[in-house]
Amino acid sequence: MKAKRIFTKSVAEALIRMGHKVKGYETNKKNDKLIIWVFEVTPKFIEDLSSLS
């Protein structure tokens, strides 16, 4: 499984609203108060992520 880490909360929330499931969470190594969202990479995920940029 390929995974993509998303550092921006608004992007992660938009992907969740589009139906993508969060596969895990990590803490940011530079600032432990921040969360990194981990999503599985699929063709639909790439398409949706591109539409947000």
N, C-alpha and C positions, 0 to 999 in steps of 0.2 A: 504494500500500500504506500503510495506516495502521499506525502503530507505537505501542507502549506501553512506557514505560520502567519497570522494576521496580527499586527501590532496596534491597529487603530480600532477603537471601540465602535465607532459609527459604521465602519466597513463590516466588522464582524456582525453587528446587529442587523445590517441590511442583508447579509448573506443568510443569516438565520431566518429572517422574514421571507426570503426567497425559497426556503425549504431545505437548506443545507444543514446537516447535523454537525455539531461540534464533537470532534473525536477526542479532545483532551485540552487541558489547560497547562500552561507553564508560567513561571514567574520570570519577569524580565531580569536578566543578569546584572544590568546596570542600575536598575531601580526596582527593588523587590516589592514596591507598592503597586506596580503595574502588572497587568495580566496579558499573556499572549494566548490567543485562541488558535487551536490547531484543527484544520479541516482536511478531509480527504480530497485529493485532487481527482476530479472527473472532468470529462469534456464539458458538461453543463456548468460545473463550478468555474472553469476557466472562462467560459462565455459570460457568466454572471459577474465575475470579478472584473472582466474587461469592460463591461457595461457601466460599472461603478467608477471607473477611472476617468 
